[in-house]
């Protein structure tokens, strides 16, 4: 497969995951799909554990594919659908990450972006970097493969 087609396939994978996430969010109660996002855990998260240079580069590439797919799909792809899509793509490749769902603190509320979701790994926000302040409501970890 040529490089161009490989890149298109990744963007198509991201688009399918975004559509899947949109449908889950719109049609299925949160309690039924929440466990697909990762596990709550005590101690250091996958976002704090350093990834290999290869896995970190791959995670960044996948985040770009998700953003690219989101801009090409009809309708709006909100942060949660994008984060869910990237999370599934990272899990498929056994790349550790954390999905964070947060809200603006009470005094900062009042806009369209009072809730937000993002993906982080190795101390970096891969997708959904939006200026805070944010109060983390739900932090879900997915571990990485042993290397």
N, C-alpha and C positions, 0 to 999 in steps of 0.2 A: 504494500500500500504506500503510495507516495506521501510525502510530508504534508502536502496540502490537504489530501483526503483524510489523513490522520487528525489534523487540526479540525477539520469540518466535523468529523465524527465526534470529537470531544465536545464541540459546541452543540451538536445535536443531542448528545447524551445530557448535557446541562439543560437544554431546552425541555427535554422529556422530564427530567427531574423537577424542574420548576413547575411545569404543568401538573405533575403528580402532587407536588406540595400545595399548589393553589387549590386543587380539588380536595385534598385532605382538610385544609384549613376551612374551606367553605362548606363542606358537606358532612364531615365526620367530627363528633365531639372530641375535644382535646384529650380527654382521659383515654380514649381508644388508641391514639397514635403517639402520645407523649413518650412512651418507652422506646420508640424508634429513634428518638433524638440522642440518646445516650443515658448515662447513669449519673445520679448525684453521688458524690464521693467526698470523703474527708481527706485532708492532706493535699499534697501538691497535685495540680491538675495536669492534663496532657498539654495544656497551653503553656505551662511553665517548663516542662521537660524539653530539653533541646532535641530537635530532629536532626537527622543526618542532612548534609548539604543537599543531597539528591532529593530526599523527601520534602524538604523545605521548598526547593525550587519547583518540584511537582505540585505542591500545595498552592503556591503562588500562581502557577500556570492554570490550574483548575479554577481558581478564583476569577481569573481573567476570562475564562471560558463561560463561567456562570454570568458575569456581567455582560459579556458580549451577547449571550443567548437572551438575557432579560431585555436588552434593548431591541432585539429583533422580534420578540413575541408580541402579538397584539395584546392590548390591555396593560394594566400596571402590574409589575412584579415587585411586590413589597419586600421589605427586608427579611421577614420571616420565611417567605417562600424561597428567597435566594439563599438564606442561611441553611435551610433544610436541604436544598438541592446540593450545595457544596458539602454539607455534612455527609450526605449519602455517598457522594463521589469519593470523599476522603476515606470513609469507612470501607468502601469497596476496595480501596488500595491499601488498607490497614495503616493509614497515616493518622497519628494521634492529633486530637483537636478538642476544643471546647466550644459548645454553642451557648451563648449567653442571651437571655431575654431580660430586658431591663425597662424601667420606667423613669421618667424625669421626676425628681423630688417635687413635693407639693408646691413649693414656691416658684419652681421653674416651669410648671405646667401651664397649658393654655394654647398649645399649637397642635398642628396636625401630626407632629412627630413626638408625641408624649410617650409612646411605646417604641421599643427598638430591639432588634436582634442582630447578633453578629457572630462571626467565627474567629477564634483566635488559636494560635499555636506558637510554641517557642517564644512566648512573650510578645508576639506580634498580632495585630488585628489583620487578618487576611481579607475579610469581606465585611463591609458595613461600618467602616470607620466614620462615625458621626460625632462631632464635638458634644461633650457632656454639659452638665453633670448627669450621671446615671446612677440609679439605685438598682442593683442586680436583684431580680426577682427569682430567676431560675438559672442555674449553672449546671450544664450537663457535659460530662466528660466521655470521650471515647479514646481508649488507649491505642498505642501504636504497636506495630509488629516488632519483635526482637530482632536485632541485627548484630 
